[in-house]
Amino acid sequence: MTDEQLKLVILYHAAENWYSPSAHNQTPAEAQAFIDQWGPHLKPGFSFLLLDQRKRHRAADPNDCRTCRDIVRTSSGLEPKPKFKRRTP
């Protein structure tokens, strides 16, 4: 696996314009499996977005990963820029 194939999955709430990283360091197949598993359980107004990662992130939890937040800020294409919201299990 090359680092260029890694994906970041974010949970996005369009109406309130916030996001929360859900999974990072995922292969495209792993990211799609995550979306297939959890997508049917999303409440109305929520969606998953996939973003490309250039390299593996070191943080174990995507909510603690500053690099994930940087990717959303610079590469999501969302306007206005969404706010980070920490999800608690």
C-alpha positions as CSV (number, residue, x, y, z in Angstrom):
1,M,0.0,0.0,0.0
2,T,1.3,3.5,-0.8
3,D,0.5,6.5,1.3
4,E,-1.2,8.1,-1.7
5,Q,-4.0,5.7,-1.4
6,L,-5.0,6.6,2.2
7,K,-8.4,8.2,2.9
8,L,-9.8,10.3,5.7
9,V,-13.5,9.8,6.5
10,I,-15.3,12.8,8.1
11,L,-18.8,13.0,9.5
12,Y,-20.3,16.3,8.2
13,H,-23.5,18.1,9.3
14,A,-24.3,20.6,6.5
15,A,-27.0,22.6,8.3
16,E,-24.8,23.4,11.2
17,N,-21.6,23.4,9.1
18,W,-19.5,21.2,11.4
19,Y,-17.5,18.1,11.0
20,S,-15.8,15.4,13.0
21,P,-13.1,13.0,11.8
22,S,-14.5,9.5,11.9
23,A,-11.6,7.4,10.5
24,H,-8.2,8.1,9.1
25,N,-5.3,6.0,7.6
26,Q,-7.9,4.0,5.7
27,T,-7.4,2.3,2.3
28,P,-10.1,3.1,-0.2
29,A,-11.7,-0.3,0.5
30,E,-11.6,0.2,4.2
31,A,-13.1,3.7,3.9
32,Q,-15.9,2.4,1.7
33,A,-16.6,-0.5,4.1
34,F,-16.8,2.1,7.0
35,I,-19.3,4.2,5.0
36,D,-21.3,1.1,4.0
37,Q,-21.4,-0.1,7.7
38,W,-22.3,3.2,9.3
39,G,-23.9,5.2,6.6
40,P,-27.4,3.6,7.0
41,H,-27.3,4.7,10.7
42,L,-26.8,8.4,10.0
43,K,-29.5,10.8,11.1
44,P,-31.0,13.2,8.5
45,G,-28.7,16.1,7.7
46,F,-25.5,14.1,8.3
47,S,-23.2,12.6,5.6
48,F,-19.8,11.0,5.3
49,L,-17.2,12.7,3.1
50,L,-14.0,11.1,1.9
51,L,-10.8,13.1,1.6
52,D,-7.4,12.1,0.4
53,Q,-4.5,11.7,2.8
54,R,-0.9,12.3,1.5
55,K,0.7,10.3,4.3
56,R,-0.2,8.1,7.4
57,H,-1.2,10.1,10.4
58,R,0.4,9.3,13.8
59,A,-2.5,10.0,16.1
60,A,-4.4,6.9,17.1
61,D,-7.7,8.7,17.4
62,P,-8.8,10.9,14.4
63,N,-10.5,13.3,16.9
64,D,-7.0,14.0,18.3
65,C,-5.3,14.4,14.9
66,R,-4.4,17.9,14.0
67,T,-3.3,16.7,10.5
68,C,-6.9,15.6,9.9
69,R,-8.2,19.0,10.8
70,D,-5.6,20.6,8.4
71,I,-6.8,18.4,5.6
72,V,-10.4,19.4,6.1
73,R,-9.5,23.1,6.3
74,T,-7.3,23.0,3.1
75,S,-8.7,20.2,0.9
76,S,-12.4,19.7,1.7
77,G,-13.7,22.3,-0.8
78,L,-16.4,23.1,1.7
79,E,-17.4,26.8,1.9
80,P,-17.8,28.3,4.4
81,K,-15.1,26.3,6.2
82,P,-16.8,23.9,8.6
83,K,-16.0,23.9,12.3
84,F,-14.4,21.0,14.0
85,K,-16.6,19.3,16.6
86,R,-15.2,16.6,18.9
87,R,-17.5,13.6,19.1
88,T,-17.5,11.6,22.3
89,P,-18.2,7.8,22.2
